Amino acid sequence: MRQRGDQSRVGKGLDERLGLDVTLETYIVGPKSKASADGPPRAHHLSQTSQVVRRRAGFDALRDYCDALRVNNAVADYAITLFAKVDESEQFNVSRKLNKARVYAAVLYMACRDCGNTRSYKELEVITGVDKFKIGKMVTQITKANLVDRAGPAPRARTEDFLARFCSSLNLPNKTRIIASPIVEKATKMGIVEGRAPHAIAAGVIYIVAAFTNAKRSVEEVSEVTSVGASVVKEVAKLLNKSKKDLFADVQDIMVA
């Protein structure tokens, strides 16, 4: 069992990532003047620094975003730790409201990616309200600041990272993902979807695989669930359909129940 120390004093056991120099404890002090000599002792609270207030608000916001993204506690903890490092760095003015929102979105993206719960920039834009290109720029800045301890380069988002989650969110049968996975691999090797974002490829593949089987979903449904524009889903599907014979060569007899 983890030792938590003396829990009887107010302020003990606070998150070290808040950057506290002193423990937020309460002291009882007597009156300072004759005028208040007859009054009762007053409770005196050590004031929280602006850094503590800022980080506490940031931690709460990140937890709320993680709930909205439906990711696990490991992602939230990673995001909070990274946010504290960014706030500590002199390269980022997190006290500014505009920068704060971008930092939240960027550390969430990095936490999801590094913890194996990849989310696209567009998904982060929908949740946080920060433009996806500005999120990407902030991710680059944080990466260049070397605030994350890792051996080798950061993991890259893969199309496969999105397939299972998108299929599940669309309530598609398991065989849909089984069919979609080798098609993604073939399309990538053939260079059909070169230059397309991984989540866009996943959306397009799922759309045509569902249409190929009896588990069809409309382009609007796919777009809403994946946060990929309907026009982009259609464009990717069009590229894939040009090589449909080769892509589906090994799955012609597989139908989703």
C-alpha positions as CSV (number, residue, x, y, z in Angstrom):
1,M,0.0,0.0,0.0
2,R,1.4,3.4,-1.0
3,Q,2.5,5.6,2.0
4,R,0.7,8.9,1.8
5,G,2.2,10.6,4.9
6,D,0.4,12.7,7.4
7,Q,-3.0,13.6,5.9
8,S,-4.1,15.6,9.0
9,R,-2.7,18.9,7.7
10,V,-4.5,20.9,5.1
11,G,-2.7,20.9,1.8
12,K,-0.7,17.7,2.2
13,G,-0.6,15.2,-0.7
14,L,-1.0,17.9,-3.4
15,D,0.2,17.2,-6.9
16,E,3.9,18.1,-7.2
17,R,3.3,19.1,-10.8
18,L,1.5,22.2,-9.6
19,G,5.0,23.6,-8.8
20,L,4.4,24.5,-5.2
21,D,7.2,26.0,-3.3
22,V,5.2,25.9,-0.1
23,T,2.5,23.6,1.1
24,L,-0.9,25.3,1.1
25,E,-1.6,25.0,4.8
26,T,-3.9,27.0,7.2
27,Y,-2.5,28.7,10.3
28,I,-4.4,30.4,13.2
29,V,-3.1,33.9,13.9
30,G,-4.1,36.3,16.7
31,P,-5.4,39.9,16.2
32,K,-2.9,42.5,15.2
33,S,-4.4,45.5,16.9
34,K,-6.2,46.6,20.1
35,A,-9.2,47.3,18.0
36,S,-9.6,43.7,17.2
37,A,-8.3,42.3,20.5
38,D,-11.7,41.1,21.5
39,G,-12.3,39.3,18.2
40,P,-11.6,35.6,17.7
41,P,-8.4,34.3,16.1
42,R,-8.4,34.4,12.3
43,A,-7.5,31.7,9.8
44,H,-4.7,32.8,7.5
45,H,-4.2,31.0,4.2
46,L,-1.0,31.0,2.3
47,S,-1.9,32.6,-1.1
48,Q,-1.6,30.5,-4.2
49,T,0.8,31.8,-6.8
50,S,-0.4,32.6,-10.3
51,Q,1.5,29.5,-11.5
52,V,-0.4,27.2,-9.2
53,V,-3.7,28.7,-10.2
54,R,-2.8,28.4,-13.9
55,R,-1.6,24.8,-13.6
56,R,-4.6,23.8,-11.5
57,A,-7.0,25.2,-14.1
58,G,-4.9,23.5,-16.9
59,F,-5.0,20.1,-15.2
60,D,-8.8,20.4,-14.8
61,A,-9.2,21.4,-18.4
62,L,-7.1,18.6,-19.7
63,R,-9.0,16.0,-17.6
64,D,-12.3,17.3,-19.1
65,Y,-10.9,17.1,-22.6
66,C,-9.7,13.6,-22.0
67,D,-13.2,12.6,-20.8
68,A,-14.6,14.1,-24.0
69,L,-12.1,12.2,-26.1
70,R,-12.9,9.0,-24.2
71,V,-9.2,8.2,-23.5
72,N,-7.9,6.5,-20.4
73,N,-6.2,7.9,-17.3
74,A,-2.7,7.2,-18.6
75,V,-3.3,9.8,-21.4
76,A,-4.6,12.3,-18.9
77,D,-1.7,11.8,-16.6
78,Y,0.8,12.1,-19.5
79,A,-0.9,15.3,-20.8
80,I,-0.8,16.9,-17.3
81,T,2.9,16.1,-16.8
82,L,3.7,17.5,-20.2
83,F,1.7,20.6,-19.6
84,A,3.6,21.3,-16.4
85,K,6.9,21.0,-18.3
86,V,5.6,23.4,-20.9
87,D,4.5,25.8,-18.3
88,E,7.9,25.6,-16.6
89,S,9.7,26.4,-19.9
90,E,10.5,30.0,-20.6
91,Q,9.8,29.4,-24.3
92,F,6.0,29.3,-23.9
93,N,3.9,32.1,-22.5
94,V,1.1,29.8,-21.1
95,S,-0.4,32.7,-19.1
96,R,-1.8,34.2,-22.3
97,K,-5.3,32.9,-23.0
98,L,-4.6,32.2,-26.7
99,N,-1.4,30.3,-26.0
100,K,-3.0,28.4,-23.2
101,A,-5.7,26.9,-25.5
102,R,-3.1,25.9,-28.1
103,V,-0.9,24.3,-25.5
104,Y,-3.9,22.3,-24.1
105,A,-4.7,21.0,-27.6
106,A,-1.0,20.3,-28.5
107,V,-0.2,18.3,-25.3
108,L,-3.4,16.4,-25.7
109,Y,-2.5,15.4,-29.2
110,M,1.0,14.3,-28.1
111,A,-0.3,12.4,-25.1
112,C,-2.9,10.5,-27.2
113,R,-0.2,9.7,-29.8
114,D,2.5,8.7,-27.4
115,C,0.1,6.6,-25.2
116,G,-1.3,4.6,-28.2
117,N,-4.7,6.4,-28.3
118,T,-4.0,8.4,-31.4
119,R,-6.4,11.2,-32.3
120,S,-6.2,13.4,-35.4
121,Y,-5.6,17.1,-35.4
122,K,-9.1,17.6,-36.7
123,E,-10.6,15.6,-33.7
124,L,-8.6,17.8,-31.3
125,E,-9.9,20.9,-33.2
126,V,-13.5,19.7,-32.7
127,I,-13.0,19.1,-29.0
128,T,-10.9,22.2,-28.1
129,G,-12.0,24.8,-30.7
130,V,-8.3,25.4,-31.7
131,D,-7.6,25.4,-35.5
132,K,-5.8,22.2,-36.4
133,F,-3.0,23.9,-38.2
134,K,-2.3,26.0,-35.1
135,I,-2.3,22.8,-33.0
136,G,0.2,21.2,-35.4
137,K,2.5,24.3,-35.1
138,M,2.4,24.2,-31.3
139,V,3.2,20.4,-31.4
140,T,6.2,21.2,-33.5
141,Q,7.3,23.9,-31.1
142,I,6.9,21.7,-28.0
143,T,8.8,18.8,-29.8
144,K,11.7,21.1,-30.7
145,A,11.9,22.2,-27.0
146,N,12.9,18.6,-26.1
147,L,10.5,18.5,-23.1
148,V,9.7,14.8,-23.6
149,D,12.2,12.1,-22.6
150,R,12.3,9.4,-25.3
151,A,14.7,7.3,-27.2
152,G,14.4,8.0,-30.9
153,P,11.8,10.1,-32.8
154,A,8.2,10.5,-31.8
155,P,5.8,7.8,-33.1
156,R,4.0,8.7,-36.2
157,A,0.2,8.4,-36.6
158,R,-0.7,5.4,-38.7
159,T,-3.9,4.6,-40.5
160,E,-4.3,1.4,-38.5
161,D,-4.4,3.5,-35.3
162,F,-7.8,4.8,-36.4
163,L,-9.5,1.8,-38.1
164,A,-10.7,-0.1,-35.0
165,R,-12.0,3.0,-33.2
166,F,-13.8,4.4,-36.3
167,C,-15.4,1.0,-37.0
168,S,-16.5,0.7,-33.4
169,S,-17.9,4.3,-33.4
170,L,-19.9,3.5,-36.5
171,N,-21.2,0.3,-34.9
172,L,-19.7,-1.8,-37.7
173,P,-19.2,-5.6,-37.5
174,N,-15.7,-6.8,-36.6
175,K,-15.3,-8.2,-40.1
176,T,-15.4,-4.8,-41.5
177,R,-12.2,-3.9,-39.8
178,I,-10.7,-7.3,-40.8
179,I,-11.4,-6.5,-44.4
180,A,-10.3,-2.8,-44.1
181,S,-6.9,-3.5,-42.7
182,P,-5.3,-5.4,-45.6
183,I,-6.9,-2.9,-48.0
184,V,-5.2,0.0,-46.2
185,E,-1.9,-2.0,-46.5
186,K,-2.4,-2.6,-50.2
187,A,-3.4,1.0,-51.0
188,T,-0.4,2.3,-49.1
189,K,2.1,0.0,-51.0
190,M,0.5,0.8,-54.3
191,G,0.8,4.6,-53.6
192,I,-2.9,5.1,-54.2
193,V,-3.4,7.3,-51.1
194,E,0.1,9.0,-51.0
195,G,0.0,12.4,-49.3
196,R,-3.4,11.7,-47.5
197,A,-3.7,12.0,-43.7
198,P,-3.9,8.6,-41.9
199,H,-7.4,9.4,-40.4
200,A,-8.6,10.4,-43.9
201,I,-7.4,7.2,-45.4
202,A,-9.1,5.2,-42.6
203,A,-12.4,7.1,-43.2
204,G,-12.3,6.5,-47.0
205,V,-11.4,2.8,-46.7
206,I,-14.1,2.2,-44.1
207,Y,-16.6,4.0,-46.4
208,I,-15.9,1.8,-49.4
209,V,-15.6,-1.4,-47.4
210,A,-18.9,-0.8,-45.7
211,A,-20.5,-0.1,-49.1
212,F,-18.9,-3.3,-50.5
213,T,-20.7,-5.3,-47.8
214,N,-24.2,-5.2,-46.4
215,A,-23.0,-2.8,-43.6
216,K,-23.2,0.3,-45.6
217,R,-22.8,3.7,-43.9
218,S,-23.5,7.1,-45.6
219,V,-20.7,9.5,-46.3
220,E,-22.3,11.9,-43.8
221,E,-22.2,9.3,-41.0
222,V,-18.6,8.5,-41.7
223,S,-17.7,12.1,-41.8
224,E,-19.4,12.9,-38.5
225,V,-17.8,10.1,-36.6
226,T,-14.3,10.5,-38.1
227,S,-14.2,14.3,-38.2
228,V,-13.1,14.0,-41.8
229,G,-14.9,16.3,-44.2
230,A,-17.5,14.5,-46.4
231,S,-15.7,15.8,-49.5
232,V,-12.4,14.4,-48.3
233,V,-14.1,11.0,-47.6
234,K,-15.4,11.0,-51.2
235,E,-12.1,12.0,-52.7
236,V,-10.2,9.2,-50.9
237,A,-13.0,6.7,-51.8
238,K,-12.7,7.8,-55.5
239,L,-9.0,7.1,-55.5
240,L,-9.5,3.7,-53.9
241,N,-12.3,2.8,-56.3
242,K,-10.0,3.2,-59.3
243,S,-8.1,0.2,-58.1
244,K,-11.0,-1.6,-56.5
245,K,-10.4,-4.8,-58.4
246,D,-6.9,-5.2,-57.1
247,L,-7.7,-4.0,-53.6
248,F,-10.6,-6.4,-53.1
249,A,-9.0,-9.3,-55.0
250,D,-8.6,-11.4,-51.8
251,V,-11.9,-10.5,-50.2
252,Q,-14.5,-10.9,-52.9
253,D,-16.2,-13.7,-51.1
254,I,-16.2,-12.1,-47.6
255,M,-19.4,-10.5,-46.6
256,V,-20.1,-8.8,-43.3
257,A,-22.9,-10.6,-41.5
